């Protein structure tokens, strides 16, 4: 083994050189670590930024400004590239470039000059003096002097996401060590860019989707009566609060000759699928009930006529439920969609309501002393299975009586603790006399939304109230 | 309680044990289990619902789907549903399309 005394001057020099190298490496790593540290702090700050829409631009601008400051560069730029190599965005340090100039940069492919070289090679491009480097391309209208340039590719995996370029008017400004430091931080930058890109894509996608849903919502609202039908001596009121932009609930009020068609329904599930079926079922009920009425189709057999001597016109209209069930079960059975549906035909002159309750929440007929009658299901939900039979029932309104129909979004309205509103709470609200159909709905809505409070409304909420004045 | 659906097949009886809350967000899990046993040579599909706390219309939709998917030759059983689930089955009239029993022994007979 060699002792220190035996070291030749050459070996000592070698030793010294290797130590110097090690110190230089440590320095570089320390500097890179500090740069990364600052970038990280910057990112943490950005996470707390409240203006979501500005996050992308702000994140990139702050990152670029930080790198420009840390390297003491005069100018910096960050070009974001799409997969084809086209510039999709250009961020420039200290906002010295006008929006017009910036717009000019977008859409170009970086195939020339230093940026072109970096794009091509995917490695750091360091120019110590632009006057002696063929990679530097001086543009004819370039308004500033550049002697030193450093361009770093920003990659995530195989993908080139962007190019960071730093410029200085003096030669030899950026050392190879500095280039290494910046290179070590580009992983972090790559992550920033990827996140920014994903965020941007998500935002674009979600905006497009929102737009479509909003269109759907407008069309769906158009399927509801634009004004609740008001026959003389009756007051009808309704409310509709979809859980999402589009809903599976609907109500309908429409004249049927001398009668009034009243419907409230809840298509299973929520969202777009339910909304399509809502539109379908609502239209089928209207068409089938109107058709049977107008065409005078005699669906009621002679035997039934004897059983229900006074019902013929109203029961004819009610065949709409059976026809709708048959249509949906036969044509759309693959989707297993169905709706719980109450459909009634009211004779406003006599106050007699003839109805089918197809698996829907019981309706309540209330007067000043509370619930006087409960209108339970008379048949299954509509559309589940073909050849279903739906019983027909009747209820008589006296003056002042209010009929309340609702969907399970009311009784199953959840508060933040997950507690349901419950049928019991709803019933208790019906114990006190209501001045009008509208007042009763407002009373229930207020209590229900007080209960739900800040919880997310998870089902559509719809109510229909009908009062004989 | 989180929703779970666990299926097993013994001879010609397929059992799916449901627990938790079956709603629009969990219905796809149940549907996947039903699809996994569709096409098997079974005569009975038994849903063990003792621990099923809630079933929304989206859940009922999967029950109808099961009925349709299995075909007319497969009998659908619902074993010991809780009150709220039973109420949903009865209210919507689907109790006519399934056999509701108190305990599994009634199915095996």
Contacts between the chains, C-beta under 8 A, distances in Angstrom:
chain1	res1	chain2	res2	distance
A	266	B	57	6.8
A	268	B	57	3.6
A	268	B	58	6.1
A	268	B	60	6.4
A	268	B	61	4.8
A	269	B	24	5.6
A	269	B	27	7.7
A	269	B	57	6.3
A	269	B	58	4.4
A	269	B	61	6.0
A	270	B	24	5.5
A	270	B	58	7.4
A	271	B	24	8.0
A	333	B	68	5.9
A	334	B	68	7.7
A	336	B	61	5.1
A	336	B	62	7.5
A	336	B	64	4.2
A	336	B	65	4.1
A	336	B	68	6.2
A	337	B	61	6.9
A	338	B	57	7.9
A	338	B	60	7.9
A	338	B	61	7.2
A	338	B	64	6.7
A	338	B	92	7.6
A	340	B	57	7.3
A	340	B	91	7.5
A	340	B	92	5.9
A	358	B	93	7.7
A	359	B	91	5.9
A	359	B	92	3.8
A	359	B	93	4.9
A	359	B	94	7.9
A	360	B	91	7.8
A	361	B	91	7.3
A	377	B	91	5.8
A	377	B	92	7.6
A	377	B	93	6.4
A	379	B	93	6.1
A	380	B	92	6.2
A	380	B	93	2.5
A	380	B	94	6.7
A	380	B	96	6.7
A	381	B	60	8.0
A	381	B	92	4.1
A	381	B	93	6.0
A	381	B	94	7.2
A	384	B	64	5.4
A	384	B	92	7.4
A	384	B	93	7.4
A	384	B	94	6.5
A	384	B	97	7.3
A	385	B	64	7.7
A	385	B	67	7.9
A	385	B	97	6.1
A	388	B	93	7.5
A	408	B	57	7.6
A	412	B	56	7.8
A	458	B	23	7.9
A	459	B	56	7.6
